């Protein structure tokens, strides 16, 4: 599938007046936008703009103070994170949250539990064996996709920062998402790795027929990768559109891009 900004595509996510207050601080203030099926949608803004808080609201980690999020016509506002993930929204984190004491293979396997059906009695009588083999096979496939199959038995704690990022993406894909939310996936990567990441995100989107939401501070990566970009500043949405128009927006230049 080739990425376009074709408005004919159905809307997969609708955020309406999403707001989150922490005491007197308004971290996200009445943010509204739509995300279309199959697009790569970027979210940028200065540190403290509310980007990760918005991701937390969308994935059930933090309840909104007000506003709604609709996924394929179903309101998901206030659902627990595991229920949001089961519906098809999966994410990575700005601060990596791997099981550091488990191997890479175990990290990916354990993430598939929301899709497995075997319970206690199936395990006792051995009928869960076929499902377990499927889980392991899927984990190997995903590790191979992110280039880590040769290190499947190593502890996640021993991986470099960039490899931990890739492992976290494999773990997110293990939940079989329809929408993949990536929180600063290029953090800690060098220029070469960032170039590879751009190609990799496109490959993942096309291979699994996903919609991708991306928080990223590396502006060239966002502008070269995303179909549309939204810009937050002090918790408010100040611009949204194709990368070229966003880069020209005076409010975005003043708040975030700076200079020419």
C-alpha positions as a Markdown table, in Angstrom:
| # | Residue | x | y | z |
|---|---|---|---|---|
| 1 | Unk | 0.0 | 0.0 | 0.0 |
| 2 | Unk | 1.3 | 3.4 | -0.9 |
| 3 | Unk | 0.9 | 6.2 | 1.5 |
| 4 | Unk | -1.3 | 9.2 | 0.4 |
| 5 | Unk | -3.3 | 11.9 | 1.9 |
| 6 | Unk | -6.3 | 10.8 | 0.0 |
| 7 | Unk | -9.3 | 12.1 | 2.0 |
| 8 | Unk | -11.4 | 9.3 | 0.6 |
| 9 | Unk | -9.8 | 6.9 | 3.1 |
| 10 | Unk | -11.9 | 6.1 | 6.1 |
| 11 | Unk | -11.2 | 7.7 | 9.4 |
| 12 | Unk | -9.8 | 5.2 | 12.0 |
| 13 | Unk | -9.3 | 7.5 | 15.0 |
| 14 | Unk | -11.2 | 10.6 | 16.0 |
| 15 | Unk | -10.0 | 12.7 | 18.9 |
| 16 | Unk | -12.5 | 15.3 | 20.1 |
| 17 | Unk | -11.6 | 18.0 | 22.6 |
| 18 | Unk | -9.1 | 15.7 | 24.4 |
| 19 | Unk | -8.1 | 17.5 | 27.6 |
| 20 | Unk | -6.0 | 16.5 | 30.6 |
| 21 | Unk | -5.5 | 18.6 | 33.7 |
| 22 | Unk | -3.0 | 17.8 | 36.5 |
| 23 | Unk | -4.1 | 20.2 | 39.3 |
| 24 | Unk | -3.7 | 23.7 | 37.9 |
| 25 | Unk | -1.6 | 22.5 | 34.9 |
| 26 | Unk | -3.5 | 21.8 | 31.6 |
| 27 | Unk | -1.2 | 19.4 | 29.8 |
| 28 | Unk | -3.5 | 18.8 | 26.9 |
| 29 | Unk | -6.1 | 21.4 | 26.1 |
| 30 | Unk | -9.1 | 20.5 | 23.8 |
| 31 | Unk | -7.1 | 18.8 | 21.1 |
| 32 | Unk | -9.1 | 17.5 | 18.2 |
| 33 | Unk | -8.0 | 15.7 | 15.0 |
| 34 | Unk | -8.7 | 12.7 | 12.8 |
| 35 | Unk | -6.4 | 10.0 | 11.6 |
| 36 | Unk | -7.1 | 8.2 | 8.4 |
| 37 | Unk | -6.6 | 4.5 | 7.8 |
| 38 | Unk | -3.2 | 3.6 | 6.4 |
| 39 | Unk | -1.5 | 6.9 | 6.9 |
| 40 | Unk | 1.6 | 7.8 | 8.8 |
| 41 | Unk | 0.6 | 10.7 | 11.1 |
| 42 | Unk | 3.3 | 12.7 | 12.9 |
| 43 | Unk | 3.0 | 14.6 | 16.2 |
| 44 | Unk | 5.7 | 17.2 | 16.9 |
| 45 | Unk | 6.2 | 20.1 | 19.3 |
| 46 | Unk | 8.6 | 21.4 | 21.9 |
| 47 | Unk | 9.5 | 19.5 | 25.1 |
| 48 | Unk | 6.5 | 19.7 | 27.5 |
| 49 | Unk | 4.1 | 20.4 | 24.6 |
| 50 | Unk | 1.8 | 17.4 | 25.7 |
| 51 | Unk | 2.7 | 14.9 | 23.1 |
| 52 | Unk | 3.3 | 11.9 | 25.3 |
| 53 | Unk | 0.4 | 12.8 | 27.6 |
| 54 | Unk | -1.8 | 12.7 | 24.5 |
| 55 | Unk | -0.5 | 9.3 | 23.6 |
| 56 | Unk | -1.2 | 8.2 | 27.2 |
| 57 | Unk | -4.8 | 9.5 | 26.9 |
| 58 | Unk | -5.3 | 7.6 | 23.6 |
| 59 | Unk | -4.0 | 4.3 | 24.9 |
| 60 | Unk | -5.7 | 4.2 | 28.3 |
| 61 | Unk | -2.7 | 4.9 | 30.4 |
| 62 | Unk | -4.1 | 8.2 | 31.7 |
| 63 | Unk | -7.8 | 9.0 | 31.7 |
| 64 | Unk | -8.8 | 12.3 | 30.1 |
| 65 | Unk | -10.3 | 15.1 | 32.2 |
| 66 | Unk | -12.7 | 15.6 | 29.3 |
| 67 | Unk | -13.1 | 14.8 | 25.6 |
| 68 | Unk | -13.5 | 11.6 | 23.7 |
| 69 | Unk | -11.5 | 9.2 | 21.5 |
| 70 | Unk | -13.3 | 7.1 | 19.0 |
| 71 | Unk | -11.7 | 4.1 | 17.2 |
| 72 | Unk | -13.5 | 2.8 | 14.2 |
| 73 | Unk | -16.7 | 4.2 | 15.5 |
| 74 | Unk | -16.3 | 2.8 | 19.0 |
| 75 | Unk | -15.7 | 5.1 | 22.0 |
| 76 | Unk | -12.6 | 3.9 | 23.8 |
| 77 | Unk | -12.2 | 6.8 | 26.2 |
| 78 | Unk | -11.5 | 5.6 | 29.7 |
| 79 | Unk | -10.8 | 1.9 | 28.8 |
| 80 | Unk | -8.0 | 0.1 | 30.5 |
| 81 | Unk | -4.7 | -0.2 | 28.5 |
| 82 | Unk | -5.1 | -3.9 | 28.0 |
| 83 | Unk | -8.6 | -3.4 | 26.5 |
| 84 | Unk | -7.4 | -0.7 | 24.2 |
| 85 | Unk | -4.5 | -2.9 | 23.1 |
| 86 | Unk | -7.0 | -5.8 | 22.5 |
| 87 | Unk | -9.1 | -3.5 | 20.2 |
| 88 | Unk | -6.0 | -2.9 | 18.1 |
| 89 | Unk | -4.1 | 0.1 | 19.4 |
| 90 | Unk | -0.5 | -0.7 | 20.5 |
| 91 | Unk | 2.4 | 1.6 | 21.4 |
| 92 | Unk | 6.0 | 2.0 | 22.3 |
| 93 | Unk | 7.2 | 4.3 | 25.1 |
| 94 | Unk | 9.5 | 7.3 | 25.3 |
| 95 | Unk | 11.1 | 5.6 | 28.3 |
| 96 | Unk | 11.6 | 2.1 | 27.1 |
| 97 | Unk | 9.6 | -0.4 | 29.1 |
| 98 | Unk | 11.0 | -3.8 | 28.3 |
| 99 | Unk | 11.2 | -6.7 | 30.7 |
| 100 | Unk | 14.9 | -6.3 | 31.2 |
| 101 | Unk | 15.4 | -9.6 | 33.0 |
| 102 | Unk | 13.8 | -11.6 | 30.2 |
| 103 | Unk | 15.3 | -12.5 | 26.8 |
| 104 | Unk | 14.4 | -10.8 | 23.6 |
| 105 | Unk | 12.3 | -13.9 | 22.6 |
| 106 | Unk | 10.5 | -13.9 | 25.9 |
| 107 | Unk | 9.7 | -10.2 | 25.7 |
| 108 | Unk | 8.0 | -10.7 | 22.3 |
| 109 | Unk | 6.2 | -13.9 | 23.4 |
| 110 | Unk | 4.7 | -12.5 | 26.5 |
| 111 | Unk | 3.2 | -9.6 | 24.6 |
| 112 | Unk | 1.0 | -12.0 | 22.6 |
| 113 | Unk | -1.0 | -13.0 | 25.7 |
| 114 | Unk | -3.9 | -10.7 | 24.8 |
| 115 | Unk | -4.4 | -12.8 | 21.6 |
| 116 | Unk | -4.1 | -16.2 | 23.1 |
| 117 | Unk | -7.1 | -18.3 | 24.2 |
| 118 | Unk | -5.6 | -21.2 | 26.2 |
| 119 | Unk | -6.5 | -21.2 | 29.9 |
| 120 | Unk | -5.6 | -23.2 | 33.0 |
| 121 | Unk | -7.3 | -26.5 | 32.0 |
| 122 | Unk | -6.0 | -26.4 | 28.4 |
| 123 | Unk | -2.5 | -26.0 | 29.9 |
| 124 | Unk | -3.0 | -28.9 | 32.4 |
| 125 | Unk | -4.2 | -31.3 | 29.6 |
| 126 | Unk | -1.7 | -30.2 | 27.0 |
| 127 | Unk | -4.1 | -28.8 | 24.5 |
| 128 | Unk | -2.4 | -25.4 | 24.6 |
| 129 | Unk | 0.7 | -26.8 | 23.0 |
| 130 | Unk | -0.2 | -25.9 | 19.4 |
| 131 | Unk | -1.0 | -22.3 | 20.5 |
| 132 | Unk | 2.3 | -22.0 | 22.3 |
| 133 | Unk | 4.2 | -23.2 | 19.2 |
| 134 | Unk | 2.4 | -20.6 | 17.2 |
| 135 | Unk | 3.3 | -17.9 | 19.7 |
| 136 | Unk | 7.0 | -18.9 | 19.6 |
| 137 | Unk | 7.0 | -19.0 | 15.8 |
| 138 | Unk | 5.4 | -15.5 | 15.6 |
| 139 | Unk | 8.0 | -14.2 | 18.1 |
| 140 | Unk | 10.9 | -15.5 | 15.9 |
| 141 | Unk | 9.3 | -13.9 | 12.8 |
| 142 | Unk | 9.1 | -10.5 | 14.5 |
| 143 | Unk | 12.6 | -10.7 | 15.8 |
| 144 | Unk | 13.8 | -11.5 | 12.3 |
| 145 | Unk | 11.8 | -8.5 | 11.0 |
| 146 | Unk | 13.6 | -6.1 | 13.3 |
| 147 | Unk | 17.0 | -7.7 | 12.8 |
| 148 | Unk | 17.4 | -9.3 | 16.2 |
| 149 | Unk | 16.7 | -13.0 | 15.7 |
| 150 | Unk | 20.4 | -13.8 | 16.1 |
| 151 | Unk | 20.2 | -12.4 | 19.7 |
| 152 | Unk | 16.8 | -14.0 | 20.6 |
| 153 | Unk | 18.3 | -15.6 | 23.8 |
| 154 | Unk | 20.0 | -12.5 | 25.1 |
| 155 | Unk | 18.6 | -10.5 | 28.0 |
| 156 | Unk | 16.9 | -7.2 | 27.0 |
| 157 | Unk | 19.1 | -5.4 | 29.6 |
| 158 | Unk | 22.2 | -6.2 | 27.5 |
| 159 | Unk | 20.9 | -4.6 | 24.3 |
| 160 | Unk | 22.1 | -1.2 | 23.1 |
| 161 | Unk | 19.6 | 1.7 | 23.2 |
| 162 | Unk | 18.8 | 1.4 | 19.5 |
| 163 | Unk | 18.4 | -2.3 | 19.7 |
| 164 | Unk | 16.0 | -1.9 | 22.7 |
| 165 | Unk | 14.0 | 0.5 | 20.6 |
| 166 | Unk | 13.7 | -2.2 | 17.8 |
| 167 | Unk | 12.8 | -4.9 | 20.3 |
| 168 | Unk | 10.1 | -2.7 | 21.7 |
| 169 | Unk | 8.6 | -2.3 | 18.2 |
| 170 | Unk | 8.7 | -6.0 | 17.8 |
| 171 | Unk | 6.9 | -6.4 | 21.1 |
| 172 | Unk | 4.2 | -3.9 | 20.0 |
| 173 | Unk | 3.7 | -5.7 | 16.7 |
| 174 | Unk | 3.2 | -9.0 | 18.7 |
| 175 | Unk | -0.2 | -7.7 | 19.9 |
| 176 | Unk | -1.4 | -7.6 | 16.3 |
| 177 | Unk | -2.3 | -3.9 | 16.2 |
| 178 | Unk | -4.2 | -2.1 | 13.6 |
| 179 | Unk | -2.9 | 1.3 | 14.8 |
| 180 | Unk | 0.8 | 1.5 | 16.0 |
| 181 | Unk | 1.8 | 4.5 | 18.1 |
| 182 | Unk | 5.5 | 5.1 | 18.3 |
| 183 | Unk | 6.8 | 7.5 | 21.0 |
| 184 | Unk | 10.2 | 8.9 | 19.8 |
| 185 | Unk | 11.4 | 5.7 | 18.1 |
| 186 | Unk | 14.6 | 7.5 | 16.8 |
| 187 | Unk | 15.8 | 8.6 | 20.2 |
| 188 | Unk | 19.4 | 7.6 | 20.7 |
| 189 | Unk | 19.9 | 6.5 | 17.1 |
| 190 | Unk | 22.7 | 7.9 | 14.9 |
| 191 | Unk | 22.1 | 9.4 | 11.4 |
| 192 | Unk | 22.4 | 6.1 | 9.6 |
| 193 | Unk | 20.1 | 4.3 | 12.0 |
| 194 | Unk | 17.5 | 7.1 | 11.6 |
| 195 | Unk | 17.6 | 6.6 | 7.8 |
| 196 | Unk | 17.0 | 2.9 | 8.3 |
| 197 | Unk | 14.2 | 3.6 | 10.7 |
| 198 | Unk | 12.3 | 5.6 | 8.1 |
| 199 | Unk | 12.4 | 2.7 | 5.6 |
| 200 | Unk | 11.5 | 0.3 | 8.4 |
| 201 | Unk | 8.4 | 2.2 | 9.5 |
| 202 | Unk | 7.2 | 2.3 | 5.9 |
| 203 | Unk | 7.9 | -1.4 | 5.5 |
| 204 | Unk | 6.0 | -2.3 | 8.7 |
| 205 | Unk | 3.1 | -0.1 | 7.7 |
| 206 | Unk | 2.8 | -1.7 | 4.3 |
| 207 | Unk | 3.5 | -5.3 | 5.4 |
| 208 | Unk | 0.9 | -5.3 | 8.2 |
| 209 | Unk | -1.5 | -2.8 | 6.7 |
| 210 | Unk | -1.2 | -0.5 | 9.7 |
| 211 | Unk | -2.0 | 3.1 | 10.6 |
| 212 | Unk | 1.0 | 4.7 | 12.3 |
| 213 | Unk | 1.1 | 7.6 | 14.7 |
| 214 | Unk | 4.6 | 8.9 | 15.4 |
| 215 | Unk | 6.0 | 11.3 | 18.1 |
| 216 | Unk | 9.5 | 12.4 | 17.1 |
| 217 | Unk | 11.8 | 15.3 | 17.7 |
| 218 | Unk | 14.0 | 14.6 | 14.6 |
| 219 | Unk | 12.2 | 17.0 | 12.2 |
| 220 | Unk | 13.8 | 15.8 | 8.9 |
| 221 | Unk | 12.6 | 12.2 | 9.7 |
| 222 | Unk | 9.1 | 13.4 | 10.4 |
| 223 | Unk | 8.8 | 15.6 | 7.4 |
| 224 | Unk | 10.2 | 12.9 | 5.1 |
| 225 | Unk | 8.1 | 10.1 | 6.4 |
| 226 | Unk | 4.7 | 11.4 | 7.5 |
| 227 | Unk | 1.6 | 12.0 | 5.3 |
| 228 | Unk | 0.3 | 14.6 | 7.7 |
| 229 | Unk | 1.8 | 16.3 | 10.8 |
| 230 | Unk | 0.1 | 17.9 | 13.8 |
| 231 | Unk | 1.9 | 20.4 | 16.0 |
| 232 | Unk | 1.3 | 20.8 | 19.8 |
| 233 | Unk | 2.5 | 23.8 | 21.9 |
| 234 | Unk | 1.7 | 24.2 | 25.5 |
| 235 | Unk | -0.9 | 21.5 | 25.2 |
| 236 | Unk | -2.8 | 23.1 | 22.3 |
| 237 | Unk | -3.0 | 22.0 | 18.7 |
| 238 | Unk | -1.5 | 25.0 | 16.7 |
| 239 | Unk | -1.3 | 23.4 | 13.2 |
| 240 | Unk | -2.2 | 20.3 | 11.2 |
| 241 | Unk | -1.6 | 19.4 | 7.6 |
| 242 | Unk | 0.9 | 18.0 | 5.1 |
| 243 | Unk | 4.5 | 18.4 | 6.0 |
| 244 | Unk | 5.2 | 21.2 | 3.5 |
| 245 | Unk | 2.4 | 23.4 | 4.8 |
| 246 | Unk | 3.2 | 22.8 | 8.4 |
| 247 | Unk | 6.8 | 23.8 | 7.9 |
| 248 | Unk | 5.7 | 27.1 | 6.4 |
| 249 | Unk | 3.2 | 27.9 | 9.2 |
| 250 | Unk | 4.4 | 31.0 | 11.1 |
| 251 | Unk | 3.0 | 29.7 | 14.4 |
| 252 | Unk | 5.0 | 26.5 | 14.0 |
| 253 | Unk | 8.2 | 28.3 | 13.0 |
| 254 | Unk | 7.9 | 30.6 | 16.1 |
| 255 | Unk | 7.0 | 27.9 | 18.6 |
| 256 | Unk | 9.1 | 25.0 | 17.4 |
| 257 | Unk | 11.1 | 25.0 | 14.2 |
| 258 | Unk | 12.7 | 28.5 | 14.5 |
| 259 | Unk | 14.8 | 30.3 | 11.9 |
| 260 | Unk | 14.0 | 29.9 | 8.2 |
